Amino acid sequence: MSILSSYKDVFGSSFYCQCGKHHTIPLKDVVIKQEAVEEIPLILNRENLGKCGLMVCDDNTWALAGRRIAEILPTHGYDIKVCMLTQKPIVKPDEKAITQILMEFEPSMDFLIAVGSGTINDLTRFISHRTGKPYIVFATAPSMDGYASTVSPLLINGFKRTYITVHPLAIIADIDMLCSAPADMILAGFGDILGKVTSLADWQLGIILAQERLCPTAKNMVKSAMEEVISRASLINQRKPEGIQALMEALILSGTAMMLMGNSRPASGSEHHISHYIEMKYFMEERQPLLHGTKVGLAALYTVALYNQLASLDPENIDIPQLMRTRISYEEWCQKINKAFGPIAQEVIDSNNSQNWDAAFYERRLHDIKEKWETHLKPLLSSVPQLDTVKEWLHKAGANFTPQALGIEQNLVEEALLYAKEIRPLYTILRLADDLGILEEKIKKIISLV
């Protein structure tokens, strides 16, 4: 039985959850099969979306599926306009791409179709939200978990911001196309799922130390998706349909968990923040970006190593008065942020919670950390797999996410480990190490382990 089939009853439904919330999953259709393009007119008709739409694609996805969709839909009475994104060598989720789509969009249009994977989906979702027009996505690669999400991470003024947007009404994918996707895109999908090892642990840290809310349904979705993919790593490496199908379904479930929460917390933690930092640096330096999941896979190796390091910490060594005396001031922190982030430093400063710099607030959190160490924190830290185990999973999948293999300079990785925590005001393993005054020390230890 596929992992998605165990959740089939929740799609297009509303239900009361153990977390105390009434959830609605408006994603109605998930179709992963051969000749899946043929399903598009059937879904458009079933959902009564109208007859006029805008299809968003790029050169690659046009050749893969866009041309065929543009041929099929008019035979069923649909009027489809094509927006071909033209950025080279790769489309960025930025103001230029947003403007191009909006220039092609007409108020008379009834719906949008995204044909592609990460960036194209994020851009189309954003436009769908801003125009109030529904959208469906034809997925061309199992490369990221944002297909079912309701957030769009976009590069605006060079800063990676996550915008609340909308869900797709349907996700359609051709299994043969997914199996024949470029190897780096398949491995990026594996890397994105691998990141859930620490995103789930980071979420639990936020619950323990920052009074965040847990949703058992969202947590179990992500956890079961991650476990299924890890168990099929070798099949994914071999491009077996059952392995690729499991990967695609896991990516959709991960996005569905974010949809339940209305944010990315169940599936995005410190490993994603590190990825965002590296991406922003690449953008500033006008370098060709790496795939999102590839960077997440790299970052997960370091966040796993950091969890392993902190698991052996003795809480008796948490010297609260000393930490209070040696903590840098808000002004010193701002200087460091200006140096690290340059032209987008003010965006970073504004995105952080100034309450963190209140001495009394920091002291209370340190006492909380010390008091909860043995009962809550140590069991959580110890639950994260050992780095060697994670490396073995990557080996089975055929992935090499080391900085050397990806061409990422060691000093950039060190920078990302030190400053990525500032990108999102969420509690993660990076913030815990920073609160304890040992982040820089631990970075020096883990940097050579990967």
C-alpha positions, 0 to 999 in steps of 0.5 A: 500500500502506498503511503499516500493511500493511507491519507486519501480520506483527508484530501478535500475534507475537514476534520477535528484534530487532536491538536484542538484545531479544525483542519481543512485540506482543500487539495482535492486531487492527487494523481500520479500515473502514466499518461497523467496529462490526460487527467488535466481536462477531466479535473478542470471540468470536475472542479468547474474551474472555467474555460480560460487559463494561464499556463506557466512554464519555462523552456524545459517544462514546455518541452516535457509537458507544456506543449502537450497540455497546450495541445490537449486542452483546446480539444476539450474547449479550453482557451489556454495562454502560455507564459514562458518564463525566460530567465537564464540559465535558471528561473529565479523566484524573484520580482522579475519572474512575478512581473512577467507572469502578471503581465501575461495574466488577464482578469478574464482568466479563470485558473492557472496551471503551473507546469514544473517543480519548485520555482514555477510552482512557488511563483504560480501559487503566489500569483494565484493568491494575489489574483484570487484565481485557483491553480493546479500543478503538473509536477515534472520532477520529484525535487521538492516538498512545496507542491502541496504547501500554502507558502511561497519562499521568494527572493524579494530584494535579495532576501528569502521571504516566505509568503502565505499563499494558497494551495493547489486544487490538484497535483498531477504527475506522470510516473514515467516522467518522474522516473526519467527526471534528471538525477540531481532533481531526484536527489534534491527531493531525497535531500529535502525529505532527509531534512525532516530528520532535524526539522521535526526535532527543531519543531519539538525544540520550539514546543519545549522552549518557545511554547509553539503548538504541536499538531500530531497529524502534521507531525505524523504525516512528515515522519511517516513520509520521511521513514518511507523514503529512507526505507526506499533509498536504494530503489530511488537510486535505481529509479524504480517506479515504486521508489520514485512514487514513494518519494513523490508521495512523501514530498506531497505529504510533507507539503500537506503537513505545512498546509495543515499548519498554515506555515512551514514549521513541520517540514522546515528547520535549521537545515532549511535556514542554512539552505536559504543563507547559502542561496541568498549569498549565491544570489548576491554574488550572481552565482548559479544557484544549487537546487533547494533540496540539494542544499537542504541535504548538505545542511542536514548533515551539519544539523544532525552533527550538531544534535549529536554534539549537544546530546552529550552536553552536561547541564551542570556546565550551563553557567547562567551568570557567566552566559549573561555576562558574556552575551554580546549586546544588541548593538554588537549583534547588529554590527555582525548582521550588517557585516554578514548580510550586507545590503539585506542586513536591515531585512534580517534585523527587522525579521528578528524578535527584539525581545530576544535581547531582553536580559530577563527574557534570556535569563528565563530561557536559560533556566528553562533550558537547564531545568528541562535538559534531562526530562525533555531536551536530552531525550530529544537531542538523543533521538536524532540519528547519528551522522554516520547513519545519515551518511549511509542513507545518502550513500544508498540513495546515490547522493553526495551532498558534501561541500566539495562535491557541490562546489561550496566553499568551506568558509561559506558553510561556516558562515551559514552555520553561524548566521542562518539562525537569523533568517527566521525567528524560530527556535532551532538547534542553532539557537539552542547552541547560541543560547548556550554560548557554544555555537562557534565552538561546535561549528569548528568541531562539526565542520570537518565531520561532513 
